[in-house]
Protein backbone atom coordinates (compact mmCIF):
# COMPACT_ATOMS: atom_id res chain seq x y z
CA UNK A 1 0.00 0.00 0.00
CA UNK A 2 3.03 2.29 0.43
CA UNK A 3 3.44 2.27 -3.36
CA UNK A 4 -0.07 3.66 -3.71
CA UNK A 5 0.42 6.30 -1.01
CA UNK A 6 3.42 7.66 -2.88
CA UNK A 7 1.23 8.12 -5.97
CA UNK A 8 -1.59 10.00 -4.26
CA UNK A 9 -1.30 13.74 -4.91
CA UNK A 10 -3.58 16.76 -4.89
CA UNK A 11 -2.03 19.86 -6.44
CA UNK A 12 -3.33 22.83 -8.41
CA UNK A 13 -2.81 20.85 -11.61
CA UNK A 14 -3.61 17.21 -10.85
CA UNK A 15 -5.48 15.00 -8.42
CA UNK A 16 -5.09 11.24 -8.01
CA UNK A 17 -7.02 8.56 -6.16
CA UNK A 18 -7.10 4.76 -5.89
CA UNK A 19 -9.98 2.37 -5.23
CA UNK A 20 -10.84 -1.23 -6.17
CA UNK A 21 -7.84 -1.65 -8.47
CA UNK A 22 -8.56 1.59 -10.38
CA UNK A 23 -6.01 4.39 -10.26
CA UNK A 24 -7.52 7.73 -11.30
CA UNK A 25 -5.52 10.73 -12.52
CA UNK A 26 -7.54 13.92 -12.89
CA UNK A 27 -6.29 16.95 -14.81
CA UNK A 28 -7.47 20.27 -13.43
CA UNK A 29 -8.15 23.61 -15.09
CA UNK A 30 -4.64 25.05 -14.98
CA UNK A 31 -3.07 22.02 -16.65
CA UNK A 32 -1.62 24.26 -19.41
CA UNK A 33 0.70 25.90 -16.87
CA UNK A 34 1.86 22.43 -15.87
CA UNK A 35 2.39 21.23 -19.44
CA UNK A 36 4.28 24.31 -20.63
CA UNK A 37 6.96 24.57 -17.94
CA UNK A 38 10.11 22.53 -18.61
CA UNK A 39 10.66 21.77 -14.92
CA UNK A 40 7.65 19.46 -15.18
CA UNK A 41 8.75 17.64 -18.33
CA UNK A 42 10.03 14.54 -16.50
CA UNK A 43 7.31 14.44 -13.85
CA UNK A 44 4.59 12.75 -15.90
CA UNK A 45 6.95 10.17 -17.41
CA UNK A 46 8.36 9.20 -14.01
CA UNK A 47 4.89 9.26 -12.50
CA UNK A 48 3.45 6.96 -15.18
CA UNK A 49 6.40 4.57 -14.85
CA UNK A 50 5.68 4.27 -11.12
CA UNK A 51 1.97 3.70 -11.83
CA UNK A 52 2.59 0.93 -14.35
CA UNK A 53 5.03 -0.87 -12.03
CA UNK A 54 2.57 -0.89 -9.10
CA UNK A 55 1.04 -4.39 -8.79
CA UNK A 56 -2.06 -3.14 -6.96
CA UNK A 57 -3.19 -1.08 -9.95
CA UNK A 58 -5.18 -2.89 -12.65
CA UNK A 59 -6.68 0.04 -14.57
CA UNK A 60 -5.46 3.58 -15.24
CA UNK A 61 -8.35 6.03 -15.53
CA UNK A 62 -7.59 9.58 -16.69
CA UNK A 63 -10.27 12.26 -16.45
CA UNK A 64 -10.19 15.99 -17.13
CA UNK A 65 -12.19 18.70 -15.42
CA UNK A 66 -14.67 20.32 -17.85
CA UNK A 67 -12.94 23.19 -19.61
CA UNK A 68 -9.39 22.11 -18.75
CA UNK A 69 -8.56 20.99 -22.31
CA UNK A 70 -10.43 23.91 -23.90
CA UNK A 71 -8.92 26.41 -26.34
CA UNK A 72 -9.84 29.25 -23.94
CA UNK A 73 -7.35 27.85 -21.42
CA UNK A 74 -4.64 27.90 -24.09
CA UNK A 75 -5.52 31.50 -25.03
CA UNK A 76 -5.39 32.43 -21.34
CA UNK A 77 -1.90 30.96 -21.03
CA UNK A 78 -0.67 32.91 -24.06
CA UNK A 79 -2.20 36.25 -23.07
CA UNK A 80 -1.40 36.11 -19.35
CA UNK A 81 2.26 35.17 -19.60
CA UNK A 82 4.79 37.97 -19.00
CA UNK A 83 7.78 35.86 -20.02
CA UNK A 84 9.60 37.18 -23.07
CA UNK A 85 10.03 33.71 -24.58
CA UNK A 86 6.35 32.76 -24.27
CA UNK A 87 5.35 33.09 -27.92
CA UNK A 88 2.62 30.81 -29.29
CA UNK A 89 5.26 28.62 -30.96
CA UNK A 90 7.37 28.36 -27.80
CA UNK A 91 4.39 27.47 -25.61
CA UNK A 92 3.15 24.97 -28.16
CA UNK A 93 6.62 23.41 -28.42
CA UNK A 94 6.89 22.89 -24.67
CA UNK A 95 3.32 21.67 -24.23
CA UNK A 96 3.46 19.15 -27.08
CA UNK A 97 6.87 17.75 -26.13
CA UNK A 98 5.77 17.11 -22.54
CA UNK A 99 2.44 15.72 -23.77
CA UNK A 100 4.17 13.42 -26.25
CA UNK A 101 6.28 11.95 -23.42
CA UNK A 102 3.02 11.23 -21.64
CA UNK A 103 1.57 9.63 -24.79
CA UNK A 104 4.58 7.31 -25.06
CA UNK A 105 4.06 6.16 -21.47
CA UNK A 106 0.36 5.49 -22.08
CA UNK A 107 1.11 3.35 -25.13
CA UNK A 108 3.92 1.44 -23.37
CA UNK A 109 1.91 0.79 -20.20
CA UNK A 110 1.13 -2.92 -19.61
CA UNK A 111 -2.10 -1.90 -17.87
CA UNK A 112 -5.44 -1.09 -19.49
CA UNK A 113 -5.96 2.64 -19.80
CA UNK A 114 -9.21 4.60 -20.05
CA UNK A 115 -9.68 8.30 -20.70
CA UNK A 116 -12.89 10.15 -19.82
CA UNK A 117 -13.14 13.53 -21.54
CA UNK A 118 -15.42 16.43 -20.71
CA UNK A 119 -15.92 19.76 -22.48
CA UNK A 120 -14.23 21.00 -25.64
CA UNK A 121 -11.03 19.09 -26.36
CA UNK A 122 -8.41 20.84 -28.52
CA UNK A 123 -6.15 19.18 -31.10
CA UNK A 124 -3.22 17.88 -28.97
CA UNK A 125 -5.50 16.36 -26.32
CA UNK A 126 -7.65 14.82 -29.05
CA UNK A 127 -4.48 13.11 -30.26
CA UNK A 128 -3.52 12.08 -26.72
CA UNK A 129 -6.92 10.45 -26.15
CA UNK A 130 -6.38 8.08 -29.09
CA UNK A 131 -3.39 6.53 -27.31
CA UNK A 132 -5.70 5.06 -24.65
CA UNK A 133 -7.26 1.61 -24.84
CA UNK A 134 -10.77 2.91 -24.09
CA UNK A 135 -12.19 6.38 -24.66
CA UNK A 136 -15.30 7.87 -23.09
CA UNK A 137 -16.89 11.26 -23.86
CA UNK A 138 -19.58 13.16 -22.05
CA UNK A 139 -22.62 13.66 -24.26
CA UNK A 140 -21.95 17.37 -24.85
CA UNK A 141 -18.20 17.06 -25.40
CA UNK A 142 -16.58 18.01 -28.70
CA UNK A 143 -13.18 17.61 -30.31
CA UNK A 144 -12.12 21.11 -31.35
CA UNK A 145 -9.77 20.93 -34.35
CA UNK A 146 -8.09 24.27 -33.67
CA UNK A 147 -4.51 23.96 -34.94
CA UNK A 148 -5.30 25.78 -38.20
CA UNK A 149 -6.30 28.93 -36.26
CA UNK A 150 -2.68 29.22 -35.14
CA UNK A 151 -1.28 28.24 -38.57
CA UNK A 152 0.27 25.21 -36.85
CA UNK A 153 0.36 21.56 -37.85
CA UNK A 154 -1.87 19.13 -35.87
CA UNK A 155 0.02 17.99 -32.77
CA UNK A 156 -0.30 15.47 -29.95
CA UNK A 157 0.29 12.65 -32.45
CA UNK A 158 -3.21 13.23 -33.85
CA UNK A 159 -2.37 12.42 -37.53
CA UNK A 160 -0.48 9.29 -36.44
CA UNK A 161 -3.32 7.85 -34.37
CA UNK A 162 -6.21 8.97 -36.60
CA UNK A 163 -4.76 6.99 -39.49
CA UNK A 164 -4.88 3.86 -37.30
CA UNK A 165 -8.67 4.22 -37.11
CA UNK A 166 -9.80 5.96 -40.30
CA UNK A 167 -8.96 6.08 -43.99
CA UNK A 168 -6.47 8.67 -45.24
CA UNK A 169 -9.25 10.52 -47.08
CA UNK A 170 -11.39 10.89 -43.95
CA UNK A 171 -8.33 11.91 -41.90
CA UNK A 172 -7.49 14.56 -44.51
CA UNK A 173 -11.01 16.02 -44.27
CA UNK A 174 -10.76 16.17 -40.48
CA UNK A 175 -7.29 17.74 -40.34
CA UNK A 176 -7.67 20.21 -43.23
CA UNK A 177 -11.35 21.15 -43.10
CA UNK A 178 -13.24 20.16 -39.97
CA UNK A 179 -13.47 22.51 -37.01
CA UNK A 180 -15.51 20.33 -34.66
CA UNK A 181 -16.35 16.68 -34.06
CA UNK A 182 -19.27 16.05 -31.73
CA UNK A 183 -19.39 13.14 -29.30
CA UNK A 184 -21.97 11.46 -31.51
CA UNK A 185 -19.80 11.85 -34.64
CA UNK A 186 -16.76 10.52 -32.76
CA UNK A 187 -18.78 7.47 -31.74
CA UNK A 188 -19.89 6.86 -35.34
CA UNK A 189 -16.25 7.15 -36.49
CA UNK A 190 -15.31 4.52 -33.90
CA UNK A 191 -13.03 6.98 -32.06
CA UNK A 192 -14.79 6.56 -28.71
CA UNK A 193 -16.25 3.51 -26.95
CA UNK A 194 -18.94 5.16 -24.86
CA UNK A 195 -20.89 8.39 -24.50
CA UNK A 196 -22.07 9.06 -20.94
CA UNK A 197 -24.42 11.76 -19.58
CA UNK A 198 -22.84 14.83 -17.98
CA UNK A 199 -24.51 14.09 -14.68
CA UNK A 200 -22.54 11.46 -12.80
CA UNK A 201 -19.93 11.29 -15.59
CA UNK A 202 -16.93 10.56 -13.37
CA UNK A 203 -18.79 7.90 -11.40
CA UNK A 204 -19.88 6.16 -14.61
CA UNK A 205 -16.31 6.23 -15.92
CA UNK A 206 -15.10 4.69 -12.66
CA UNK A 207 -17.78 1.99 -12.82
CA UNK A 208 -16.72 1.11 -16.35
CA UNK A 209 -13.08 0.97 -15.27
CA UNK A 210 -13.98 -1.25 -12.33
CA UNK A 211 -15.71 -3.71 -14.68
CA UNK A 212 -12.42 -4.16 -16.55
CA UNK A 213 -10.43 -5.09 -13.42
CA UNK A 214 -11.79 -8.64 -13.75
CA UNK A 215 -9.55 -9.24 -16.80
CA UNK A 216 -6.38 -11.10 -15.84
CA UNK A 217 -3.21 -8.98 -15.94
CA UNK A 218 -1.40 -11.58 -18.09
CA UNK A 219 -4.15 -11.38 -20.72
CA UNK A 220 -3.93 -7.58 -20.80
CA UNK A 221 -0.12 -7.48 -20.97
CA UNK A 222 0.18 -10.02 -23.79
CA UNK A 223 -2.74 -8.61 -25.80
CA UNK A 224 -1.42 -5.06 -25.54
CA UNK A 225 2.02 -6.19 -26.65
CA UNK A 226 0.52 -7.66 -29.82
CA UNK A 227 -1.84 -4.74 -30.46
CA UNK A 228 0.94 -2.19 -29.94
CA UNK A 229 2.90 -3.69 -32.83
CA UNK A 230 1.12 -1.19 -35.09
CA UNK A 231 2.69 1.63 -33.04
CA UNK A 232 6.31 0.65 -33.75
CA UNK A 233 6.84 3.88 -35.70
CA UNK A 234 5.53 6.11 -32.90
CA UNK A 235 9.02 7.12 -31.69
CA UNK A 236 10.02 8.23 -35.20
CA UNK A 237 6.74 10.10 -35.62
CA UNK A 238 7.24 11.97 -32.33
CA UNK A 239 10.76 12.94 -33.42
CA UNK A 240 9.35 14.24 -36.71
CA UNK A 241 6.72 16.29 -34.86
CA UNK A 242 9.36 17.68 -32.49
CA UNK A 243 11.56 18.69 -35.45
CA UNK A 244 8.65 20.55 -37.07
CA UNK A 245 7.92 22.39 -33.84
CA UNK A 246 11.60 23.24 -33.40
CA UNK A 247 11.70 24.77 -36.89
CA UNK A 248 8.87 27.13 -35.94
CA UNK A 249 10.73 28.66 -33.01
CA UNK A 250 13.99 29.39 -34.85
Secondary structure, DSSP 8 states (H G I E B T S, - for coil): -HHHHTT--B-SSEEEEEETTEEEEEE-TTHHHHHT-GGGTTHHHHHHHHHHH-TT--EEEEEE-TTTTSHHHHHHHHHH---TT--HHHHHHHHHHHHHHHHHHHHH-SSEEEEEE-SEEEHHHHHHHTTSSEEEEETT-EEE--GGGGT----TTHHHHHHHHS-HHHHHHHHHT--EEEHHHHHHHTS-SEEE-STTHHHHHHHHHHHHTTS-HHHHHHHHHHHGGGGTTHHHHHHHHHHHHHHHT-
